[in-house]
Amino acid sequence: MRKRQIIRESDYKKLPKRVTDNYDVTFKVLTKEYFERRATFFYMKGKKYLGDQYSHYDYPKEMLLKLTGIHLWNSRYRDWLIKYNDEGEITIKASLRQPESRIGLAVFRKKE
């Protein structure tokens, strides 16, 4: 069984031991290019409702909040500053004077 969540890279690096003991966790940084591909994929498959979720890739915060089936690791992310950096990666920070952290998709697979 696997679970997917959107998580900051800094939170991923500090996952509690109980999580890493029970799950194999992978992390992939989310990029603008990734969301453009996802929107095109779902539109070509005829799944307009899913394509519409990804089509807001120019507005990363709104897009992340509209995604269904993928939850935020921390619900406070909704209120934080989310934007693209120069490399096209989504970054997040709690306030203006806080450091930025890349945001990505963590996949948790239960260890056997």
N, C-alpha and C positions, 0 to 999 in steps of 0.2 A: 504494500500500500504506500502511496506517496501523497504528500501534501505540498502545495505551492503557496508561498507567501512573498509579498513585496517587503524588502528589508533594506535598511542602510548597511553599507559595507562595514561601518564601524560597529554596528550591532551584531552583524554576522561574525566578526572576528572575536566578539565577546560572548558568544553563545554559552549558556550555562552548561556545566559538565553533565547534568542529567539529560540534556538534549543531545549532546554529542555522544553520550554513552548508548543512547537508544536509537539514534538515527544517523544515517550517512547523509550529510548535507552538502549540496553543491550550490554555488553562487555564480550567477551570470549577470553582468552589468547590463542594464537596460539602456538602449540607444534609440535615437530618432529613426535610424535606418531599420532597426528591428520592428518598430511599430508601423512604419510605412509598408514593410513586407507583409506584416500580419493583416493590415487593412486590405491590401490587394488580394491576399490569399482568400480571406473570407468573402470578399465581393465576388471573386471568380467561382467560389464554391456555391454561390447563391445564398449565403447566410448574411443577409444585409444587416440584421440586428447586431451581429458580432462585428461586422466590418465597420458599422457606425461607431462602435465603442473605440476602435483603434484609429478611426479617421481624424480624431482630434489631436493627432500627434504634434501639431504646432503649439498646443497648449497642454503641457505635460501634467500639470496638477489636475485639471478638469478631466483629462483622459484617465489618469490613474484612479480617480474617484468613481468613474463610470464603469470600470471593468467589473464583470461579474465572475464569480467562481475563484477569484484570487483575492485573498484578504491581505490587509496591511498587518505587518508584524506588531506595530504600535499604532493605536488609533489616533494618537496625537499628531502623526504625520499629516493628517488632514489640514491642520492649522499652520504648518510650517511652510517655508519658502521653497518652492520646487521650480527648477529651471534646467535648461541645457547648458553644459559647459562648452568650451571651444572645440572639443573632440566629438560633440554630439551626444555625450552621455548625460543621463538625468542625474542632477545633484539635488541635495536637500540640506537645509540647515534650519535650526530652531529659531534663530533671530539674526538680525544684521551683523552682530559682533561675534557670532559663533562660527566655527569652522564648517566648511562644506564637506559632505560625504557623498560618495556616489551611491545610487540606489539601484537595487537589482532584484532578480528573481531567485529566491532560495527554494530548492526542492529538497524536501525531507523524505527519505526512504527508510522505512523501519528496518532495523538490523535483524537478521535471522537469529 
